[in-house]
Amino acid sequence: MENTRYKNYFKSHYKSSFSEKDIINYGKWFYPQWSLINNSIKIKKGASILEIGSGLGGFYKMLSNEIQYESYIGLEIDKDAYDFARSFLGRELFKHSSLESFVSKKEKYDYIFAFEVLEHLSSPKGAIQKIYSLLKPGGVFIGTSPYPFSKNIFTDDTHLFVLHPVNWVRLFTLEGFRKVEYKPMSFFPFLWRINKHLNMRMPFYFPFPQVISTSLLIAKK
């Protein structure tokens, strides 16, 4: 599946080197978010997991070091990122596919993850419906999406729906999720490069340039 809007996306937008260094850096950057997820919801052993927008495989690498799961599939539409993840981490783990075109060989999933992905989707309502249909009863969606400051709209022309977290809660609720919550997250830039423990989460949103402000969304079916 080719999507020209995302051709060379990781190379141009994130300056990815397509090397192990990218995976290590992702682990440093994502550490406080993973800690918050673990404190908010305990990922059960033996789970089946789907990740939408798996990128270079950084989350999969962290996940494989942290929990025991039954299965994992990562969907990625940037061909270069997909090729790297597949060659570096495992050929059967990743699929070159969007959420919209994905057909699951597995009936349902316990958890669906999507970090900084929802704002890229052309139909939020349709995407949430698809996520709901792919989850088992009692399954959980866990993802993030940037707060709707202008900097989060104009700095990436692939951002189509940069919504307020309350709007995301309303959309997930309208599509049948029984419990939906969000948690504010802001991070100062570059501190993660020194040490992952310096990348502390601030529980509010900052409009300042270079400060990363996003929301953790948790929706239970």
C-alpha positions in Angstrom: 0.0 0.0 0.0 1.5 3.3 -1.1 0.6 6.6 0.5 2.5 9.4 -1.1 1.7 11.9 1.7 3.8 9.7 4.0 6.7 8.9 1.6 9.9 9.6 3.5 7.9 10.9 6.5 10.2 9.6 9.2 13.3 10.7 7.2 12.1 14.3 6.6 10.0 15.0 9.7 11.9 13.1 12.4 15.4 13.1 10.7 15.5 9.3 11.3 18.8 7.6 10.6 17.1 4.1 10.3 19.5 2.6 12.8 19.5 1.1 16.2 20.1 4.6 17.6 16.5 5.5 16.6 15.2 2.6 18.7 17.3 3.6 21.7 16.3 7.2 21.4 12.6 6.2 21.2 12.9 4.2 24.4 14.4 7.3 26.2 11.7 9.6 24.9 8.8 7.3 25.5 9.8 6.2 29.1 7.6 8.7 31.0 4.6 7.9 28.8 5.0 4.2 29.3 5.3 4.8 33.1 2.0 6.7 33.0 0.3 3.9 31.0 1.5 1.3 33.5 0.2 3.4 36.4 -3.2 3.9 34.7 -3.9 0.4 33.4 -2.1 -2.8 33.9 -1.4 -4.6 30.7 -2.3 -8.2 31.2 0.0 -11.1 30.4 -0.8 -13.2 27.3 -2.5 -10.2 25.5 -3.0 -9.8 21.8 -1.8 -6.4 20.7 -2.2 -4.2 17.6 -0.3 -1.0 17.1 -1.4 1.6 14.6 1.5 3.7 13.3 4.3 1.5 14.5 7.1 3.6 12.9 10.5 2.1 13.3 9.4 -0.3 15.9 10.5 1.6 19.0 7.3 0.8 21.0 7.4 -2.9 20.0 11.0 -3.0 21.3 10.0 -1.5 24.6 6.9 -3.7 24.9 8.9 -6.8 24.3 11.2 -5.9 27.2 8.4 -5.1 29.6 5.6 -7.6 29.3 4.7 -11.1 28.2 2.1 -11.0 25.4 0.6 -13.6 23.1 0.9 -11.7 19.8 1.8 -8.3 18.3 1.1 -6.7 14.9 2.3 -3.2 14.0 0.8 -1.2 11.1 2.9 1.4 9.3 2.4 3.3 6.0 5.8 4.9 5.7 7.5 2.3 3.5 11.0 3.1 4.7 10.0 2.9 8.4 8.2 -0.4 7.7 11.1 -1.9 5.9 13.5 -1.0 8.6 11.3 -2.3 11.4 10.7 -5.5 9.5 14.4 -6.2 8.9 15.7 -5.0 12.3 13.0 -6.6 14.6 11.1 -9.3 12.7 9.5 -9.9 9.3 6.2 -11.2 10.6 5.6 -8.4 13.2 4.8 -5.5 10.9 2.4 -4.8 8.0 2.7 -2.1 5.4 -0.9 -0.9 5.9 -3.1 1.9 7.1 -5.8 1.3 9.8 -8.5 1.8 7.1 -7.2 -0.9 4.8 -6.2 -3.4 7.5 -7.9 -6.7 7.5 -7.2 -8.7 10.7 -6.4 -12.4 10.5 -6.9 -12.5 14.2 -10.5 -12.1 15.3 -10.1 -9.4 18.0 -7.3 -7.7 20.1 -7.0 -7.0 23.8 -5.2 -3.7 23.3 -4.8 -1.3 20.5 -2.1 1.4 20.7 -1.8 4.5 18.5 0.7 7.1 19.5 0.5 10.5 17.7 -1.6 8.9 15.0 -5.3 9.9 15.4 -4.6 13.5 14.2 -3.4 12.1 10.9 -6.5 10.1 10.0 -8.9 11.5 7.4 -12.0 10.2 9.2 -11.7 10.2 13.0 -15.2 8.8 13.4 -14.5 5.9 10.9 -11.2 5.2 12.5 -12.7 5.0 16.0 -15.4 2.7 14.6 -12.7 0.4 13.2 -10.8 0.4 16.4 -13.9 -0.5 18.3 -14.6 -3.4 15.9 -11.1 -4.8 16.3 -11.2 -4.8 20.1 -12.4 -7.7 22.2 -15.2 -7.1 24.7 -13.4 -5.3 27.6 -10.5 -4.4 25.3 -8.7 -1.1 25.6 -7.5 1.6 23.2 -4.4 3.5 24.4 -3.0 6.4 22.4 -1.9 10.0 22.3 -2.7 13.0 20.2 -1.3 16.5 20.4 -3.1 19.4 22.1 -4.6 21.8 19.6 -2.1 24.6 19.9 -1.4 26.3 16.6 2.1 24.9 16.7 0.7 21.4 16.6 -1.4 22.2 13.5 1.0 24.1 11.3 4.3 22.3 12.0 3.1 19.1 10.3 1.0 19.3 7.1 -0.2 15.7 7.6 -2.1 16.7 10.7 -5.7 16.7 9.7 -7.6 16.6 13.0 -5.7 18.1 15.9 -8.6 18.1 18.4 -9.1 19.1 22.0 -8.9 16.0 24.2 -12.5 16.6 25.3 -13.5 16.2 21.6 -11.7 12.9 21.4 -13.4 11.7 24.6 -16.8 12.6 23.0 -16.0 10.8 19.8 -14.9 7.6 21.5 -18.0 7.8 23.8 -20.3 8.3 20.8 -18.9 5.2 19.1 -19.7 3.0 22.1 -16.7 3.0 24.4 -18.0 2.7 28.0 -15.2 4.6 29.8 -12.9 7.2 28.2 -10.4 9.4 29.9 -7.5 11.6 29.1 -4.3 12.8 30.8 -2.4 16.0 29.9 1.3 15.6 29.2 4.0 18.1 28.4 7.7 17.6 28.0 10.7 19.9 27.7 12.7 19.2 24.6 16.1 17.4 24.4 16.3 16.4 28.1 15.6 12.8 27.2 18.8 12.7 25.2 20.7 13.1 28.4 18.8 10.6 30.5 15.3 9.1 30.2 14.6 10.0 33.8 15.1 13.7 33.0 12.2 13.5 30.5 9.6 14.2 33.3 5.9 14.5 32.4 4.3 17.7 33.4 0.5 17.2 33.9 -0.7 20.2 31.9 -0.3 21.8 28.5 2.3 24.4 27.5 1.8 26.6 24.3 5.5 27.5 24.1 7.6 26.6 21.1 9.7 23.4 21.4 7.7 22.2 24.5 5.8 19.0 23.5 2.2 19.0 24.6 0.0 16.0 24.0 -2.8 13.9 25.6 -2.8 10.3 26.7 -6.2 8.8 25.8 -7.5 5.6 27.3 -10.8 4.1 26.1 -12.3 0.9 27.4 -14.8 -1.1 25.3 
